[in-house]
Amino acid sequence: MKILYHHRTASKDGQAVHIEEMIGSLRALGHEVMVVAPGGESRPQDKARMGDDVGWVQRLRARLPKWVYELLELGYSLLAYRRLARAARVFRPDAIYERYNLYLLAGLLLKRRTGLPLLLEVNAPLADERERFGGLALPRLARWAEGLVWRGADMVLPVTRVLGDLVAARGVPAERLMVVPNGINEEHFAGAPTPAEAKAALGWPDALVLGFTGFVRDWHGMDRVIRWMASGDAPRHARLLLVGDGPARADLEALARELNLGDRVRFTGVISRDDVPRHVAAFDIALQPAVVAYASPLKLFEYLALAKAIVAPRQPNIEEVLEDQRNALLFDPAQPLALEGLLARLAHDEALRQRLGEGAHATIGRLNLTWLGNAERVVALARSLRDAPASTLGDVKI
């Protein structure tokens, strides 16, 4: 098939991982993919580092009034549409695959103009998210644009069932929803060192390593893990490795110093994607202390792929992938010290860590949680949409 892939993402973080892996997997299956995106197509050989961002976008957002920035976002849709239309004339695709972003109407406009089926990947309810965390100057316009695109797509692909319920509540029929969670590139993690080798490389050959990957924020609750590290429940040989960076880093480092943990807590800072497997390989206990209610965290799939004993909150989106006692230990986030109790239990039970790690690794194959598997699902959907009578495709008036 020929797939026209469109996104508006310029940052080099988990979003870029999703984009690059999906494009790579579609091509690995033998399909042609043309990418239309800001600055052209990103490439794995660019060696983007996890957590990198686009400075000019952030500076523009900081300097402009919110309402001006939001109108510019909406106006960008016209520029993106012209690019997409030119690409479609040359490429003659079978379908459009678009990564949803707020105020991005380009894929919908092209679908309406050409009749091409539109598959829309949705990773978050961005109107609600931005209003709650960053503020929106034009919330009614944002929700209008969001609902228009969601209802206008021929198929909406949320990353969790929880997110799918939010999309359905905005008027998208169940038959036009299919959950496609994040995944893993097994080949990328196949060359990871053994835990012993990874620990030796860190200078922690005999340590019990607790680990976290990604962009760490205050709400992740890593301060609780650091305080546990200083408690009597944590073995003296326990170490905490935070792979990545984020706004909570400075406060967490200050807390570790205040508690005299020294080298028992270490931040790697921003690293390249290629370096992630060799760090995660060192983990004995993999941490997901908190997560937003609708997310599909990339780190979970990395933990599963490398057979780690996972600790995570018991909430519906997490339970779509993790099962307590089978491939993880899940705690009630509303219960005080529940996380700390599980950390102590795992820290002192090597057999339990081994059993959970084996269950974690088996989950990838059992649920087909790979980017290749996701690409196969997308292609099957695109084929069915391409071959369906025009009257059955999603429709919306603009």
C-alpha positions in Angstrom: 0.0 0.0 0.0 0.9 3.7 -0.3 0.4 5.6 2.9 0.6 9.4 3.3 1.9 9.9 6.8 1.3 13.3 8.3 2.3 14.8 11.7 3.1 18.2 13.3 5.5 17.0 15.9 9.0 18.6 16.0 10.2 17.5 19.4 12.6 14.6 19.9 11.0 12.7 22.7 8.6 9.8 23.1 6.4 11.2 20.3 9.4 11.0 17.9 10.0 7.4 18.9 6.3 6.5 18.1 6.5 8.3 14.7 9.8 6.9 13.6 9.0 3.3 14.7 5.6 3.3 12.9 7.1 4.7 9.7 10.0 2.2 9.9 7.6 -0.7 10.6 5.3 0.2 7.7 8.2 0.3 5.4 9.7 -3.0 6.8 6.4 -4.6 5.9 7.0 -3.5 2.3 4.6 -0.6 2.1 5.5 2.8 0.6 5.3 5.8 3.0 5.5 9.4 2.2 6.0 11.7 5.2 4.7 15.3 5.4 6.0 17.0 8.6 7.6 20.2 9.9 11.1 20.4 8.5 10.7 17.2 6.4 11.1 13.6 7.6 13.0 12.8 10.7 15.5 10.0 10.3 17.0 7.5 12.8 20.5 8.4 11.7 20.0 11.9 13.1 20.7 10.3 16.5 18.2 12.5 18.3 18.5 12.4 22.0 15.6 11.5 24.3 14.1 14.6 25.7 15.4 17.1 23.1 12.9 19.7 22.0 12.6 22.4 19.5 13.7 25.7 21.1 12.1 28.1 18.7 8.7 26.6 19.2 9.0 27.0 23.0 10.3 30.6 22.7 7.4 31.5 20.4 4.8 30.0 22.7 6.4 31.8 25.7 6.4 35.3 24.0 3.1 35.3 22.2 -0.3 35.7 23.9 -2.0 32.3 24.1 -4.8 33.3 21.8 -2.4 34.5 19.1 -0.4 31.3 19.4 -3.6 29.1 19.1 -4.8 31.0 16.1 -1.3 30.4 14.5 -1.7 26.7 15.2 -5.1 26.7 13.5 -3.7 28.7 10.6 -0.8 26.2 10.2 -3.5 23.7 9.1 -3.8 25.6 5.8 -0.1 25.4 5.2 0.0 21.8 6.1 -3.0 21.1 3.8 -1.2 22.6 0.9 1.8 20.4 1.5 -0.4 17.3 1.9 -2.3 18.1 -1.2 0.9 18.5 -3.3 2.2 15.2 -1.8 -1.0 13.4 -2.6 -1.0 14.6 -6.2 2.6 13.2 -6.7 2.4 10.1 -4.4 -1.2 9.0 -5.1 -1.7 7.3 -1.8 -4.2 4.7 -0.8 -4.8 6.3 2.7 -3.8 9.1 5.0 -2.4 8.3 8.4 -2.2 11.4 10.7 -0.9 11.8 14.2 -3.5 14.0 15.9 -2.5 17.4 17.2 -4.6 20.2 18.5 -6.0 22.6 15.8 -4.6 20.3 13.1 -7.2 20.0 10.4 -5.0 19.2 7.3 -5.7 15.5 7.1 -9.4 16.0 7.4 -9.4 18.7 4.7 -7.5 16.4 2.3 -9.9 13.6 3.1 -12.9 15.8 2.3 -11.3 17.0 -0.9 -10.0 13.7 -2.3 -12.1 11.0 -0.6 -9.0 9.3 0.7 -9.6 7.4 3.9 -8.2 9.0 7.0 -6.8 7.0 9.9 -6.2 9.2 13.0 -3.8 8.2 15.7 -4.8 9.8 19.1 -2.4 9.8 22.0 -4.2 12.3 24.3 -7.3 14.5 24.7 -5.2 17.5 24.0 -7.9 20.2 24.4 -8.6 19.0 28.0 -4.9 18.3 28.7 -3.7 21.7 27.6 -6.5 23.5 29.4 -5.7 21.6 32.6 -1.9 21.9 32.5 -0.9 24.8 30.2 -4.0 26.8 29.8 -6.0 27.5 26.7 -7.1 31.0 25.7 -9.7 29.7 23.2 -11.1 26.5 24.8 -14.4 26.5 22.8 -12.4 26.7 19.5 -10.0 24.0 20.7 -12.8 21.6 21.5 -14.6 22.4 18.2 -11.5 21.6 16.2 -10.8 18.5 18.2 -14.3 17.1 17.9 -14.4 17.9 14.2 -11.3 15.9 13.4 -12.2 13.0 15.7 -15.7 12.7 14.2 -14.5 13.2 10.7 -11.8 10.5 10.6 -12.7 7.2 9.1 -11.0 5.4 11.9 -9.7 6.8 15.2 -6.8 4.9 16.8 -6.5 5.7 20.5 -3.6 4.3 22.5 -5.8 2.9 25.3 -9.4 1.9 25.9 -9.7 4.6 28.5 -8.7 7.2 25.8 -11.1 5.5 23.4 -14.0 6.0 25.8 -13.1 9.8 25.9 -13.1 9.9 22.1 -16.4 8.0 21.9 -18.0 10.5 24.4 -17.3 13.2 21.7 -19.6 11.4 19.2 -17.3 8.9 17.5 -19.1 5.6 16.9 -17.6 2.4 18.4 -17.2 0.8 15.0 -14.8 3.7 14.0 -12.6 3.1 17.0 -9.7 0.7 17.4 -7.2 0.7 20.2 -3.6 0.5 19.1 -1.3 0.8 22.1 2.4 1.8 22.0 4.8 -1.0 21.3 8.4 -2.1 21.1 11.0 -2.6 18.5 12.3 -6.0 19.5 15.4 -5.7 17.3 16.4 -2.5 19.0 16.4 -4.2 22.4 17.8 -7.6 21.2 21.4 -6.3 21.6 21.0 -5.1 25.2 23.7 -6.4 27.6 23.0 -8.8 30.4 22.0 -7.2 33.7 25.4 -8.1 35.1 27.2 -6.5 32.2 25.0 -3.4 32.4 25.6 -3.0 36.2 29.3 -3.5 35.8 29.3 -0.7 33.1 27.7 1.6 35.7 30.2 0.7 38.4 27.4 -1.0 40.4 28.3 -4.7 39.9 26.7 -5.9 43.1 23.8 -3.5 43.4 20.1 -3.9 43.4 19.1 -1.4 40.8 15.7 0.4 40.7 15.2 2.3 37.5 13.0 4.9 35.8 13.2 6.1 32.2 11.8 9.2 30.5 10.9 12.8 31.1 10.5 13.0 34.9 7.9 15.4 36.3 6.9 16.2 39.8 3.7 14.2 39.5 5.6 11.0 38.7 6.2 10.6 42.4 9.9 9.8 42.2 10.4 11.7 45.5 8.7 8.8 47.2 11.2 6.4 45.8 14.1 8.5 46.9 12.7 8.8 50.4 12.2 5.0 50.5 15.9 4.6 49.4 16.8 6.5 52.6 14.5 4.4 54.8 15.3 1.2 56.8 13.2 -0.8 54.3 15.7 -0.3 51.5 18.7 -2.6 51.3 22.0 -0.8 51.6 23.1 -2.1 48.2 20.0 -0.6 46.5 20.7 2.0 43.9 18.3 4.3 41.9 19.0 5.1 38.2 16.9 7.8 36.5 17.4 7.6 32.8 16.5 10.9 31.3 15.8 14.4 32.4 12.9 16.7 33.2 11.7 19.6 35.3 11.7 17.5 38.5 15.4 16.6 38.3 16.8 19.5 40.3 14.4 19.0 43.2 15.0 15.2 43.2 18.8 15.7 43.2 18.4 18.2 46.1 16.3 15.7 48.0 18.9 12.9 47.5 21.6 15.2 48.8 19.5 16.2 51.8 19.0 12.5 52.6 22.8 11.8 52.2 22.2 9.2 49.5 25.4 10.2 47.5 26.0 7.9 44.6 23.1 5.7 45.5 20.9 7.9 43.3 22.1 8.8 39.8 20.7 10.7 36.8 22.0 10.0 33.4 20.6 13.2 31.9 19.4 13.2 28.3 20.8 10.2 26.3 20.4 8.9 22.8 17.7 6.3 22.0 20.5 3.8 21.2 21.7 4.1 24.8 18.4 3.3 26.4 18.5 -0.5 26.3 21.9 -0.7 28.0 20.7 1.4 30.9 17.3 -0.4 31.3 19.2 -3.7 31.2 20.7 -2.8 34.6 17.3 -2.5 36.3 16.1 -5.1 38.8 13.0 -3.2 39.6 11.4 -1.0 36.9 9.4 2.0 38.1 6.2 3.6 36.9 5.1 5.3 40.1 2.3 7.4 38.5 0.8 7.9 35.0 -2.1 10.0 33.6 -5.3 8.1 33.3 -5.4 7.7 29.5 -1.8 7.2 28.6 0.1 4.3 27.1 3.6 4.9 28.6 6.5 3.9 26.3 8.6 3.0 29.2 6.3 0.1 30.2 7.0 -1.6 26.8 10.8 -1.1 27.3 10.5 -2.7 30.7 8.5 -5.6 29.3 10.9 -6.2 26.5 13.8 -6.5 28.8 12.0 -8.8 31.3 11.9 -6.4 34.3 9.9 -6.7 37.5 7.6 -3.7 37.2 5.9 -1.6 39.9 3.0 0.5 38.7 -0.3 2.0 39.9 -3.5 -0.1 39.6 -5.6 1.9 37.2 -7.6 0.9 34.1 -5.1 2.1 31.4 -2.2 0.3 33.1 -4.3 -2.9 33.6 -4.8 -3.0 29.8 -1.2 -4.3 29.6 -0.2 -5.2 33.2 -1.7 -7.9 35.4 -1.0 -7.9 39.1 1.2 -10.8 40.1 1.6 -12.0 36.5 3.9 -9.4 34.9 4.0 -6.7 37.5 3.0 -5.7 41.0 0.3 -3.1 41.1 -0.5 -0.7 44.0 -3.5 1.4 44.9 -2.3 5.0 44.2 -4.8 6.3 46.8 -3.4 4.1 49.6 -0.5 5.7 51.6 2.8 3.8 51.5 1.4 1.2 49.0 4.2 1.9 46.5 6.8 1.8 49.3 5.5 -1.5 50.5 5.8 -3.2 47.1 9.3 -1.8 46.7 10.3 -3.4 50.0 8.7 -6.7 49.0 10.5 -6.8 45.6 13.8 -5.7 47.0 13.9 -8.7 49.4 12.5 -11.3 47.1 14.7 -12.3 44.1 12.5 -15.2 43.1 9.5 -12.9 42.8 11.5 -10.5 40.7 12.6 -13.3 38.4 9.0 -14.6 38.0 7.6 -11.2 37.2 10.3 -10.5 34.8 9.6 -13.7 32.9 5.9 -12.8 32.8 6.7 -9.3 31.6 8.8 -10.6 28.7 6.1 -13.1 27.7 3.6 -10.2 27.5 5.1 -8.8 24.4 4.4 -11.9 22.3 1.1 -12.7 24.1 -0.4 -9.3 23.2 1.7 -8.6 20.1 2.9 -5.4 21.6 5.4 -4.5 18.8 5.5 -1.7 16.3 5.5 -4.3 13.5 2.2 -5.6 15.0 0.8 -2.1 15.1 1.8 -1.5 11.5 0.0 -4.7 10.4 -3.2 -3.6 12.2 -3.0 -0.2 10.5 -2.4 -1.7 7.1 -5.3 -4.1 7.5 -7.6 -1.1 8.5 -6.3 1.0 5.6 -7.0 -1.8 3.1 -10.6 -2.3 4.4 -11.2 1.4 4.3 -9.8 1.8 0.8 -12.0 -1.1 -0.5 -15.2 0.0 1.4 -18.0 1.7 -0.4 -17.6 5.5 -0.2 -20.9 5.9 1.6 -19.6 3.9 4.6 -16.7 6.1 5.3 -16.7 8.8 8.1 -18.3 12.0 7.1 -18.5 15.5 8.6 -19.5 18.9 7.4 -17.0 21.7 7.6 
